[in-house]
């Protein structure tokens, strides 16, 4: 029973396939149906043969993008240096401190440090017109001087940097007279000054700007920064930092007088203004021969190959037909520029028309041929063809 059922299903499947084949044949064009049933080859019409015979090339390149030269950017030589000058940070009015059995006077003087990071070698200087007893001076609660002064002129007192703050206080006191109740120890101080070495770092940084168009940016394949840092010695300088658009490019103590080539990641660059900053933390640099060099992307080009037989060459050489190059563009009303190379013969395209034609009889040879399109502006090509046309 099962075998009979399987045979019936197979018969139905064969019938369905046969029906589909019959329908396919019925819907074929008459010429092709006849050729299929009689096992003949379909012949093309004479007009098709003629079209094929006269068409050497017909392709559809679509859009070609140009690649233009990006100019290197020269940055002026820069000089980074620090200057250190002694400056009076605070002047304190004259005062007296004393201590006796029946009288005591102390003094607290406040002063500020606005640029603590750039201030070094801070000293306290004064004159002691009257000097009896041991004078004690404290900076922010820490003793910085404790001694008996025997003359009016006093050697400057160094104030340790690690004791200094933004807001500071100096406390002046004098020692006790002991059992000498009839005596008073007293100091009369004047010309009181706090002096420090201020380092001006404003000239340790140089800012420059270079510009790139969006077209430039799109055409850059590789970018490099070249520079030569001149300095006395590595021991005299600090880190040289270079940033582009506030993103770090170089941070190191360079070898003096050596030429550097530093790759620039394309992602650091922007269309429009680009800021490049050279900065050092210490010492002096003369940075020269600064240049940003660009390598452009390879120009997009299209190369097509085609053949010309002896009969077609004879038609051209006899003057019966002309080989016509034809470029059809999207009509964007923009000027179109390109370099066209046919078998190492060059044609310059510089036109704003939708269709460009050129007689290329002299460029065509028997056998293999090629045509190369190298755009100098963006090209939207609908069709590129080389056809033989009757004169």
Secondary structure, DSSP 4 states (H G I P E B T S, - for coil): -HHHHHHHHHHHHHHHHHHHHHHHHHTS-HHHHHHHHTT-PPPPPHHHHHHHHHEEEEE--EEE--------EEE--EEE--EEEEEEEEEE--EEEEEESS-EE-EEEEEE-TTGGGEEEEEEEEEEEEE-SEEEEEETTEEEEEEE--SSB---EE--GGG--SEEEEEEEE---TT-TT-EEEEEEEEEEEEEEEEE-GGGEEEEEEEE-HHHHHHEEEEEEEEEEE-S-GGG---EEEEETTEEEEEE-PPTT-EEEEEE-GGG--SEEEEEEEEESSS-EEEEEEEEEEEEPPPPEEEEEEEE-HHHHHHHHTTSEEEEEEEEE------EEEEEEETTEEEEEEE-SSEEEEE-GGG--SEEEEEEEEESS-EEEEEEEEEEEE-
